[in-house]
Amino acid sequence: MKGSKKLLIVAAAALVILLGSVAVAYAITNGQPDGDAHPYVGMVAFYNDEGEYQGRCSGSLLSPTVLLTAGHCTSAGTRARVWFDSDLTELVYPYPDCGPYDCWEGTSHTNPDYRSPDNPYGGGNGLPAFSYRDVGVVVLDEPVDLGGFVTLPEAGLVDTLKNKTDIDFVGYGVQYQAQIPGNQLPQPPPYFRWTGLRARMYAPSELVSGKFVHSAEYMRLALNPGGGKGGTCFGDSGGPDLLGGTDTVLAVNSYVTNVNCAGVGYSSRVDIPEILAWINTYLN
């Protein structure tokens, strides 16, 4: 139903609020610790004007002061706090400060076309209109350079990619579902089942290409396809989908289509000319 699908995109950023009473969150499903392979990917917590925690996502540095993430993440809070340590297991929910790690603060900016009511899909809460142009940035108050940045793609690059093109996932989202008896689950399940440790994780995946109803705006990516591959889940929103073996970001994780984070997921393309132009206003 439309309402339940809408919840999946919200949960991608907000699930950590729900998990607070059960366990902390982990990362890329069927993945492996990223270590220092992608030091420019960080965990981002968002706060409203009163400083109240709103949820968390993943993101990637485009420059020393600009972090790329999802629009449904930046729209949740005006301020953000970002960590880049690969292991954040000592952070205390709901992240009232930096904890025992270095962190950077900044201001959230959401693409003005995000969920625009006059988008070509007719507006409203159905797919894919509810996440149209789901891109945001965080402009950091102080610069950071931890060893590289993601690179924006050329306009239209995704349209040239073949089916099963290698894609690299990196993020701080949940990893697995705990075996919690249903009568012990806080409400509403099944989101409380997702759990794990906070760490930056990596997993390879692949593009599921082809013309579909919203291929002009989204990438469709395999989640947990087996054969040593992996997927994304709640908390990985905004994390980069990298062209395999490169630092080129093709899209940011937007939404999954079921609570098991299986099958395919959809990511908002950043190779769209209007998206690139908007991002570059913060880089130039």
KERO-404106 format. One line per 2 residues: their letters; for each residue x, y, z of C-alpha. Coordinates in nm, 2 decimals. Layout:
A> X Y Z; ...
This chain:
MK> 0.00 0.00 0.00; 0.11 0.36 -0.06
GS> 0.12 0.44 0.31; 0.34 0.15 0.40
KK> 0.58 0.22 0.12; 0.60 0.58 0.22
LL> 0.70 0.46 0.57; 1.00 0.28 0.43
IV> 1.18 0.59 0.31; 1.11 0.77 0.64
AA> 1.23 0.47 0.83; 1.55 0.47 0.64
AA> 1.66 0.78 0.83; 1.44 0.75 1.14
LV> 1.48 0.38 1.23; 1.76 0.45 1.47
IL> 1.51 0.64 1.69; 1.31 0.33 1.71
LG> 1.61 0.10 1.77; 1.72 0.31 2.06
SV> 1.53 0.10 2.31; 1.65 -0.23 2.16
AV> 2.00 -0.21 2.02; 2.23 0.02 1.83
AY> 2.25 0.00 1.45; 2.50 -0.17 1.22
AI> 2.55 -0.13 0.85; 2.54 -0.26 0.49
TN> 2.37 -0.60 0.48; 2.59 -0.90 0.41
GQ> 2.89 -0.67 0.41; 3.23 -0.64 0.56
PD> 3.40 -0.37 0.77; 3.52 -0.09 0.54
GD> 3.82 0.01 0.75; 3.99 0.30 0.57
AH> 3.88 0.21 0.22; 3.62 0.49 0.20
PY> 3.73 0.75 0.47; 3.50 1.01 0.31
VG> 3.18 0.82 0.40; 3.04 0.94 0.73
MV> 2.75 0.89 0.97; 2.52 1.19 0.99
AF> 2.28 1.27 1.27; 2.02 1.54 1.22
YN> 1.87 1.79 1.47; 1.59 2.04 1.46
DE> 1.62 2.41 1.56; 1.57 2.32 1.92
GE> 1.86 2.07 1.90; 1.64 1.77 1.93
YQ> 1.76 1.46 1.75; 1.56 1.37 1.44
GR> 1.73 1.06 1.30; 2.05 0.96 1.12
CS> 2.17 0.86 0.77; 2.49 0.81 0.58
GS> 2.67 1.06 0.36; 2.99 1.12 0.15
LL> 3.22 1.41 0.13; 3.23 1.60 -0.21
SP> 3.47 1.86 -0.07; 3.62 1.96 0.26
TV> 3.30 2.14 0.35; 3.02 1.97 0.15
LL> 2.87 1.63 0.23; 2.62 1.46 -0.01
TA> 2.33 1.27 0.14; 1.95 1.21 0.08
GH> 1.69 1.48 0.08; 1.46 1.29 0.32
CT> 1.76 1.31 0.56; 1.83 1.68 0.53
SA> 1.46 1.77 0.54; 1.44 1.60 0.89
GT> 1.66 1.86 1.06; 1.82 2.20 1.00
RA> 2.15 2.11 1.17; 2.37 1.80 1.13
RV> 2.66 1.63 1.31; 2.89 1.41 1.11
WF> 3.14 1.14 1.22; 3.39 0.97 0.99
DS> 3.55 0.70 1.22; 3.50 0.35 1.08
DL> 3.39 0.22 1.41; 3.15 0.43 1.62
TE> 3.04 0.16 1.87; 3.10 0.39 2.17
LV> 2.86 0.66 2.06; 2.56 0.70 2.29
YP> 2.21 0.72 2.15; 2.07 0.98 2.07
YP> 2.41 1.13 2.01; 2.38 1.45 2.22
DC> 2.75 1.53 2.15; 3.05 1.40 1.96
GP> 3.12 1.13 2.22; 3.48 1.00 2.22
YD> 3.53 1.08 1.85; 3.60 1.38 1.63
CW> 3.29 1.52 1.46; 3.19 1.81 1.24
EG> 2.87 2.01 1.25; 2.69 2.18 0.96
TS> 2.37 2.31 0.81; 2.13 2.09 0.61
HT> 2.01 2.19 0.26; 1.74 1.99 0.07
NP> 1.71 1.99 -0.31; 1.42 2.23 -0.38
DY> 1.26 1.98 -0.61; 1.24 1.71 -0.35
RS> 0.88 1.58 -0.33; 0.77 1.87 -0.55
PD> 0.39 1.86 -0.60; 0.44 1.94 -0.96
NP> 0.69 1.66 -1.04; 0.63 1.45 -1.35
YG> 0.49 1.16 -1.15; 0.19 1.36 -1.03
GG> 0.29 1.45 -0.68; 0.13 1.28 -0.37
NG> 0.26 1.00 -0.16; 0.28 0.72 -0.41
LP> 0.59 0.57 -0.58; 0.80 0.73 -0.70
AF> 0.66 1.08 -0.63; 0.71 1.07 -0.26
SY> 1.09 1.06 -0.30; 1.13 1.26 -0.62
RD> 1.48 1.41 -0.64; 1.57 1.28 -0.30
VG> 1.91 1.46 -0.27; 2.05 1.69 0.00
VV> 2.38 1.83 0.12; 2.53 1.93 0.45
VL> 2.76 2.23 0.45; 3.01 2.19 0.73
DE> 3.11 2.47 0.96; 3.47 2.36 0.95
PV> 3.66 2.18 0.67; 3.76 1.82 0.69
DL> 4.00 1.62 0.47; 4.04 1.26 0.58
GG> 4.19 1.12 0.26; 3.99 1.18 -0.05
FV> 3.64 1.27 -0.17; 3.37 1.12 -0.39
TL> 3.36 1.25 -0.75; 3.04 1.37 -0.92
PE> 2.96 1.18 -1.24; 2.92 1.33 -1.59
AG> 2.56 1.41 -1.68; 2.37 1.10 -1.80
LV> 2.64 0.85 -1.71; 2.39 0.61 -1.55
DT> 2.21 0.57 -1.88; 2.52 0.43 -2.04
LK> 2.58 0.16 -1.79; 2.50 -0.21 -1.87
NK> 2.29 -0.44 -1.67; 2.49 -0.59 -1.38
TD> 2.74 -0.31 -1.37; 2.94 -0.34 -1.05
ID> 2.82 -0.10 -0.77; 2.99 -0.04 -0.44
FV> 2.77 0.02 -0.13; 2.92 0.20 0.18
GY> 2.72 0.31 0.48; 2.64 0.29 0.85
GV> 2.29 0.14 0.84; 2.15 -0.17 1.01
QY> 2.29 -0.51 0.91; 2.07 -0.80 1.03
QA> 1.74 -0.88 1.20; 1.76 -1.01 1.56
QI> 1.56 -1.31 1.66; 1.32 -1.13 1.90
PG> 1.00 -1.31 1.99; 0.70 -1.12 1.85
NQ> 0.54 -1.08 2.19; 0.86 -0.90 2.31
LP> 0.88 -0.65 2.03; 0.80 -0.29 2.10
QP> 0.55 -0.15 1.85; 0.54 -0.12 1.56
PP> 0.73 -0.43 1.44; 0.92 -0.54 1.23
YF> 1.15 -0.24 1.24; 1.27 -0.32 1.59
RW> 1.42 -0.65 1.47; 1.69 -0.47 1.28
TG> 2.01 -0.43 1.49; 2.39 -0.46 1.50
LR> 2.69 -0.24 1.58; 2.76 0.11 1.45
AR> 3.04 0.07 1.19; 3.11 0.18 0.83
MY> 3.05 -0.12 0.62; 3.11 -0.21 0.25
AP> 2.95 -0.46 0.01; 2.95 -0.51 -0.36
SE> 2.63 -0.51 -0.56; 2.51 -0.46 -0.91
LV> 2.29 -0.25 -1.12; 1.95 -0.38 -1.23
SG> 1.92 -0.18 -1.54; 1.64 -0.14 -1.80
KF> 1.36 0.10 -1.87; 1.11 0.12 -1.58
VH> 0.86 0.37 -1.48; 1.10 0.61 -1.31
SA> 1.44 0.50 -1.45; 1.50 0.87 -1.55
EY> 1.53 0.96 -1.19; 1.64 0.64 -1.00
MR> 1.89 0.36 -1.01; 1.75 0.01 -0.93
LA> 2.01 -0.19 -0.74; 2.02 -0.55 -0.63
LN> 2.00 -0.61 -0.25; 2.15 -0.93 -0.11
PG> 2.16 -1.11 -0.45; 2.39 -1.38 -0.31
GG> 2.72 -1.49 -0.46; 2.92 -1.27 -0.22
KG> 2.71 -0.96 -0.29; 2.54 -0.73 -0.04
GT> 2.27 -0.47 0.00; 2.15 -0.16 0.18
CF> 1.90 -0.11 0.46; 1.76 0.14 0.71
GD> 2.03 0.39 0.81; 2.21 0.36 0.48
SG> 1.99 0.64 0.33; 2.20 0.91 0.17
GP> 2.51 0.68 0.14; 2.68 0.68 -0.19
DL> 2.63 0.42 -0.47; 2.97 0.42 -0.62
LG> 3.06 0.29 -0.97; 3.25 -0.03 -0.89
GT> 3.61 0.02 -0.79; 3.59 0.40 -0.82
DT> 3.51 0.71 -0.61; 3.24 0.82 -0.86
VL> 2.91 0.86 -0.69; 2.62 0.77 -0.92
AV> 2.33 0.80 -0.68; 2.23 0.82 -0.31
NS> 2.03 0.55 -0.14; 1.67 0.65 -0.13
YV> 1.43 0.38 -0.04; 1.37 0.00 -0.01
TN> 1.05 -0.17 -0.11; 1.00 -0.41 0.18
VN> 1.09 -0.43 0.55; 1.33 -0.71 0.49
CA> 1.55 -0.49 0.27; 1.56 -0.76 0.01
GV> 1.51 -0.78 -0.37; 1.59 -0.44 -0.51
GY> 1.64 -0.09 -0.37; 1.60 0.25 -0.54
SS> 1.86 0.53 -0.53; 1.82 0.89 -0.64
RV> 2.04 0.96 -0.94; 2.29 1.25 -0.91
DI> 2.39 1.24 -1.28; 2.07 1.44 -1.37
PE> 2.18 1.78 -1.51; 1.95 1.98 -1.27
IL> 2.08 1.78 -0.97; 2.44 1.83 -1.07
AW> 2.38 2.21 -1.12; 2.22 2.24 -0.77
IN> 2.50 2.05 -0.60; 2.76 2.26 -0.77
TY> 2.61 2.58 -0.63; 2.76 2.46 -0.29
LN> 3.09 2.35 -0.44; 3.17 2.67 -0.64
